[in-house]
Amino acid sequence: MTMNSRALQETSLRYFLAVVKNGSISEASLKLNVAASAISRQIARLEYELGTQLFERRARGMIPSAAGELLAAHARRMQLETDRVASEIQALQGLERGTVRLASSEGFAVDFIPLAIAEFRRLYKGIQFRLSVSSPAEVTRKVREGEADIGLTFSLAPERDIQVESRQRSRIQVLMSHAHPLAGRHQVTLAQLQAYPIALPPLETTLRQLFDICCSQQNLIFESIFTSNYTEALVNFAILGGGIALAGEISVHHRLLQDRLVAMPIRDAGMDARHVELQTLANRTLPAATEAFLAHLKAKMEIDRT
């Protein structure tokens, strides 16, 4: 059967995306406040008109088929483009209105992004921001699925459908208070850190994964005396003299300027294998406000690197 493009209408795609997101027609019905039978009819119509099965029906719900994944990507792009055009129409007089949706891993949400927003709003007071903080993988997912316009996160490998707007190495640094015995050094090795209490993030973080790989290569064993998925708790633990912690330079740049802690690079090979990435959805035209803030973030990353 030849694909009928008229099937790709707004209501059908909205219902289709709701089922993709929620995993079942019944859950989509609750979210949309629309009868489940109406959603089911729209899905059946889409599948008939497009001549393919869009979902795999399972006992515990529905997941998109390969064709469904393609249609979901198309539908998300259509929604984003509609939002962009509406935003551009509302802001024909310049950057007077608009909302920028951001996603980042936690380290960037403490100082870097709030400072960037404050600086940007001194020039464009009408722009609003929404920031979602989550794991690096979740940040990338939100950008890919159109839930965020810009993602700022750590990455170990390229991701599909993601445009990398800016990328720089992020060598892992050791953090400590000014009173720590190692505070006078310019750099340290992993072996030199073994004698001191250390606070580490959990195993699923890119920082911990790199740290464990580099330690394993040297047969070094560390026992974390304080483990948390809240980066700020680990950093403050180091500032307050409880031990040492680890972070990327951008994450603590502002506090280094305030002389609140000491940070130095760990010179062992592999400790710079992580990258900071500024991500957008590939082949997407961004609204003017988002494009301007993206340029601001790029410039700020370059300044903080120098």
C-alpha positions as CSV (number, residue, x, y, z in Angstrom):
1,M,0.0,0.0,0.0
2,T,1.3,3.5,-0.9
3,M,1.8,5.8,2.1
4,N,-0.9,8.4,2.4
5,S,0.6,11.6,3.7
6,R,-2.9,13.0,4.5
7,A,-2.9,10.5,7.4
8,L,-0.2,12.5,9.1
9,Q,-2.6,15.0,10.6
10,E,-2.1,16.9,13.9
11,T,-4.7,15.0,16.0
12,S,-3.5,11.6,14.8
13,L,0.1,12.4,15.5
14,R,-0.7,13.9,18.9
15,Y,-2.5,10.8,20.0
16,F,0.3,8.6,18.5
17,L,3.0,10.4,20.4
18,A,1.0,10.2,23.6
19,V,0.9,6.4,23.3
20,V,4.6,6.3,22.5
21,K,5.4,8.4,25.5
22,N,3.1,6.6,28.0
23,G,3.5,3.1,26.7
24,S,-0.2,2.3,26.4
25,I,-3.5,3.6,25.1
26,S,-5.1,3.6,28.6
27,E,-2.3,5.8,30.0
28,A,-2.4,8.1,27.0
29,S,-6.2,8.4,27.5
30,L,-5.7,9.6,31.1
31,K,-3.0,12.1,30.1
32,L,-4.9,13.5,27.2
33,N,-8.4,13.3,28.8
34,V,-9.6,11.6,25.6
35,A,-11.5,8.4,25.4
36,A,-9.3,5.3,24.8
37,S,-11.5,4.2,21.9
38,A,-10.9,7.5,20.1
39,I,-7.1,7.1,20.5
40,S,-7.3,3.5,19.4
41,R,-9.2,4.5,16.3
42,Q,-6.6,7.1,15.4
43,I,-3.8,4.6,15.8
44,A,-5.6,2.0,13.7
45,R,-6.3,4.7,11.0
46,L,-2.6,5.7,10.9
47,E,-1.5,2.1,10.6
48,Y,-4.0,1.4,7.8
49,E,-3.2,4.6,5.9
50,L,0.6,4.1,6.2
51,G,0.4,0.4,5.5
52,T,2.5,-0.7,8.4
53,Q,2.3,-1.7,12.0
54,L,3.4,1.2,14.3
55,F,3.4,-0.6,17.6
56,E,4.3,-4.0,19.0
57,R,1.4,-5.0,21.3
58,R,2.6,-6.6,24.5
59,A,1.0,-7.9,27.7
60,R,2.2,-4.8,29.6
61,G,1.7,-2.2,27.0
62,M,2.8,-1.0,23.6
63,I,6.3,-0.1,22.2
64,P,7.0,1.5,18.9
65,S,8.0,-0.7,16.0
66,A,10.9,0.3,13.7
67,A,8.3,2.2,11.6
68,G,6.8,3.7,14.7
69,E,10.2,5.0,15.8
70,L,10.6,6.7,12.5
71,L,7.2,8.3,12.7
72,A,7.8,9.4,16.3
73,A,11.0,11.2,15.2
74,H,9.1,12.9,12.4
75,A,6.2,13.9,14.6
76,R,8.5,15.4,17.3
77,R,10.2,17.4,14.6
78,M,6.9,18.7,13.3
79,Q,5.9,19.7,16.8
80,L,9.2,21.5,17.4
81,E,9.0,23.3,14.0
82,T,5.4,24.5,14.8
83,D,6.6,25.8,18.2
84,R,9.5,27.6,16.5
85,V,7.3,29.3,13.9
86,A,4.9,30.4,16.6
87,S,7.7,31.8,18.7
88,E,9.2,33.6,15.7
89,I,5.8,35.2,14.9
90,Q,5.5,36.4,18.5
91,A,9.0,37.8,18.5
92,L,9.2,39.6,15.1
93,Q,10.5,42.7,16.9
94,G,13.5,41.0,18.2
95,L,14.4,38.8,21.2
96,E,11.5,40.2,23.3
97,R,9.8,36.9,24.1
98,G,10.5,33.2,24.1
99,T,11.2,30.2,26.3
100,V,14.5,28.3,26.2
101,R,14.2,24.7,27.5
102,L,17.5,23.4,28.9
103,A,18.6,20.0,30.1
104,S,21.9,19.4,31.9
105,S,23.7,17.0,34.2
106,E,23.9,18.3,37.8
107,G,27.4,19.7,37.8
108,F,26.5,22.4,35.2
109,A,23.2,23.3,37.0
110,V,24.9,24.6,40.2
111,D,26.9,27.6,38.9
112,F,27.5,27.5,35.1
113,I,24.0,27.6,33.7
114,P,22.5,30.0,36.4
115,L,25.3,32.5,35.6
116,A,24.8,32.1,31.9
117,I,21.1,32.8,32.2
118,A,21.7,35.8,34.5
119,E,24.2,37.3,32.0
120,F,21.9,36.7,29.0
121,R,18.8,38.2,30.7
122,R,20.7,41.5,31.3
123,L,20.4,41.9,27.5
124,Y,17.1,40.1,26.8
125,K,14.8,40.4,29.8
126,G,11.8,38.9,28.0
127,I,13.3,35.5,27.6
128,Q,12.3,32.7,30.1
129,F,14.2,29.5,30.9
130,R,13.3,26.0,32.0
131,L,16.0,23.8,33.3
132,S,15.7,20.0,33.8
133,V,18.5,18.3,35.7
134,S,19.2,14.6,35.1
135,S,21.8,12.0,34.2
136,P,24.0,12.5,31.1
137,A,22.1,9.8,29.2
138,E,18.8,11.3,30.1
139,V,19.9,14.8,29.0
140,T,20.7,13.4,25.6
141,R,17.4,11.6,25.4
142,K,15.5,14.7,26.2
143,V,17.3,16.6,23.4
144,R,16.7,13.7,21.0
145,E,13.0,13.5,21.8
146,G,12.4,17.3,21.7
147,E,11.8,17.7,25.5
148,A,14.7,20.1,25.7
149,D,16.1,22.6,23.1
150,I,19.7,22.5,24.4
151,G,21.5,19.9,26.4
152,L,24.8,20.4,28.4
153,T,26.3,17.2,29.6
154,F,29.3,14.9,29.8
155,S,29.8,12.4,27.0
156,L,32.1,9.4,26.3
157,A,30.9,8.6,22.8
158,P,28.9,10.1,19.9
159,E,25.1,9.8,20.0
160,R,22.7,9.3,17.1
161,D,20.5,12.3,16.0
162,I,22.5,14.7,18.1
163,Q,24.2,17.8,16.8
164,V,27.3,18.6,18.9
165,E,27.4,22.4,19.0
166,S,30.5,22.6,21.2
167,R,32.8,19.9,22.6
168,Q,35.8,20.2,24.8
169,R,37.8,17.8,26.9
170,S,37.0,17.8,30.6
171,R,39.9,16.5,32.6
172,I,38.8,15.2,36.0
173,Q,40.2,17.4,38.8
174,V,40.6,16.6,42.5
175,L,39.0,19.1,44.9
176,M,40.0,19.9,48.4
177,S,40.0,22.5,51.1
178,H,42.9,25.0,51.4
179,A,44.0,23.2,54.6
180,H,44.4,19.8,52.9
181,P,48.0,18.4,52.9
182,L,48.0,18.3,49.0
183,A,46.6,21.8,48.6
184,G,50.0,23.3,47.7
185,R,50.7,21.0,44.7
186,H,50.1,21.9,41.0
187,Q,49.0,18.4,40.0
188,V,48.7,14.9,41.6
189,T,48.6,11.3,40.6
190,L,45.9,8.7,41.5
191,A,48.5,6.9,43.6
192,Q,49.1,10.0,45.7
193,L,45.4,10.3,46.5
194,Q,45.2,6.8,48.1
195,A,46.3,8.0,51.5
196,Y,43.4,10.4,51.9
197,P,39.6,10.0,52.4
198,I,37.7,10.4,49.2
199,A,34.1,11.1,48.2
200,L,32.9,9.7,44.9
201,P,29.7,9.8,42.8
202,P,27.8,6.5,42.1
203,L,28.9,3.9,39.6
204,E,26.5,5.0,36.8
205,T,28.2,8.4,36.4
206,T,30.7,9.1,33.6
207,L,33.2,10.5,36.2
208,R,33.1,7.4,38.4
209,Q,33.4,5.1,35.3
210,L,36.5,6.9,34.1
211,F,38.0,7.0,37.6
212,D,37.4,3.3,38.1
213,I,38.9,2.4,34.7
214,C,42.1,4.4,35.3
215,C,42.4,3.0,38.8
216,S,41.9,-0.6,37.5
217,Q,44.7,-0.1,35.0
218,Q,47.1,0.6,37.8
219,N,45.7,-1.9,40.3
220,L,44.7,0.9,42.6
221,I,41.8,0.4,45.0
222,F,39.9,3.2,46.6
223,E,37.1,3.0,49.1
224,S,34.7,5.9,49.0
225,I,33.9,7.1,52.5
226,F,31.0,9.2,51.1
227,T,29.0,8.3,48.0
228,S,26.2,10.5,46.6
229,N,24.4,11.2,43.4
230,Y,24.2,14.8,44.5
231,T,27.4,16.4,43.2
232,E,27.0,19.5,45.3
233,A,27.1,17.5,48.5
234,L,30.4,15.9,47.4
235,V,31.9,19.3,46.5
236,N,30.9,20.9,49.8
237,F,32.3,17.9,51.6
238,A,35.7,18.7,50.1
239,I,35.3,22.5,50.8
240,L,34.5,21.8,54.4
241,G,37.6,19.7,54.9
242,G,36.0,16.2,55.1
243,G,38.2,14.8,52.4
244,I,38.8,15.0,48.7
245,A,36.2,14.9,45.8
246,L,36.3,14.9,42.0
247,A,34.8,17.2,39.4
248,G,35.2,18.6,35.9
249,E,36.6,22.1,35.8
250,I,33.5,23.9,34.3
251,S,31.4,22.5,37.2
252,V,33.4,24.3,39.8
253,H,34.9,27.2,37.8
254,H,32.9,29.9,39.6
255,R,33.9,28.7,43.1
256,L,37.5,28.6,42.0
257,L,37.2,32.2,41.1
258,Q,35.8,32.9,44.6
259,D,38.8,31.0,46.1
260,R,36.4,28.7,47.9
261,L,38.4,25.5,47.3
262,V,41.5,24.1,45.7
263,A,41.4,22.1,42.4
264,M,44.2,20.5,40.5
265,P,44.4,18.1,37.6
266,I,45.1,14.4,38.0
267,R,47.8,13.7,35.5
268,D,47.3,10.0,35.0
269,A,46.5,8.9,31.4
270,G,42.8,8.5,30.7
271,M,41.6,11.1,33.2
272,D,40.8,13.5,30.3
273,A,38.8,11.0,28.2
274,R,35.5,12.7,29.1
275,H,34.1,15.5,27.0
276,V,31.6,18.3,27.8
277,E,29.1,18.6,25.0
278,L,26.6,21.3,24.1
279,Q,23.9,19.3,22.3
280,T,20.9,20.1,20.1
281,L,18.7,17.9,17.9
282,A,20.3,17.3,14.5
283,N,18.8,19.1,11.5
284,R,16.6,21.2,13.6
285,T,16.1,25.0,13.1
286,L,16.1,26.6,16.5
287,P,13.9,29.5,17.6
288,A,15.7,32.9,17.6
289,A,15.9,33.1,21.4
290,T,17.3,29.6,21.7
291,E,19.8,30.2,18.9
292,A,21.0,33.4,20.7
293,F,21.3,31.6,24.1
294,L,23.2,28.7,22.4
295,A,25.7,31.2,21.0
296,H,26.0,32.7,24.5
297,L,26.7,29.3,26.0
298,K,29.3,28.5,23.4
299,A,31.2,31.8,24.1
300,K,31.0,31.2,27.9
301,M,32.4,27.7,27.5
302,E,35.4,29.1,25.6
303,I,36.0,31.8,28.2
304,D,35.8,29.4,31.1
305,R,38.3,27.1,29.3
306,T,40.9,29.8,29.1
